[in-house]
Amino acid sequence: MTTAQDTCPNCTHLRQQLSEHEQTIEALRHQMDKLSRHDALTGVLNRRSLSEMLDAELQRALRTGHPFSFAIMDIDHFTAANDQHGRQAGDAVLKTVADTAIKLLRTVDRFGRLDNDQFGIVLPATWLDHGLIAMERLTKAVAECNWAAIAPGMTVTFSAGITTNAPKDTVEVIIKRAEKALAQAKQEGGNRTAQMEEALPDFPSMD
C-alpha cells in the first residue's frame, strides 16, 4: 500500500529540518534559563537563584533535622581598588574570586553573587565549626591568587559572616544574621570570618 508519506519526496527533508529547528529552540530555551539563573559577569548563581537554593535548604533542614551553614563574603576595600585600577581590573577580581571559590568548594555547595562585590555560600550538612574551616581554606586560596597579573602590587582579601540554620529561620532572617556577622568581621579589621548563631530565648527566672 502506498502512503502519503511515500508519495511526498520532500517529507523526509522537511521532518529533518523540523527536528533540527526543535533542537535549536530547545538549546536556546536552555541557554535563556541558564542566563536567567546565573550572574552574567562571573557565571555563578545570581541572587534570585541563590535565595531559592537557600530556601530549599531551609525546607530540607526542617524535614531531616540536618544542619547547614550559610556565609556571606565581601571583598575588602573593593571600591577603592576599583577606583585605583579601573573597572576592568575590578571585574577580573570578581571573576577570579568566584572561580577560586567554585574550584575549592564541594559539588554540593552553592555559590552565588548577591551584590556588586558580595557573594553568598550555602553549605549543606555542615556544622558551623566545619563551615568556619571551609571559609579559612577559601580565605587562604583567595590570598594566594596571582593578583599581580591583574594589577601590579594588587592584593585581595575578603571578610565574611557565617551562621547556621535555626528552626524558625526564613531566607530573609538567615541572610540578615549572616550580614550581622559580616559587619562584625569588618569592624574587627576585615580579612576574617565572624560567626553568629540565633540568640537563645530568654527563660523565666527560677527565683
Secondary structure, 3 states (H helix, E strand, C coil): CCCCCCCCCCHHHHHHHHHHHHHHHHHHHHHHHHHHHECCCCCCECHHHHHHHHHHHHHHHHHHCCCEEEEEEEECCHHHHHHHHCHHHHHHHHHHHHHHHHHHCCCCCEEEECCCCEEEEEEECCCHHHHHHHHHHHHHHHHCCCHHHCCCCCCCCEEEEEEECCCCCCHHHHHHHHHHHHHHHHHCCCCCEEECCCCCCCCCCCC
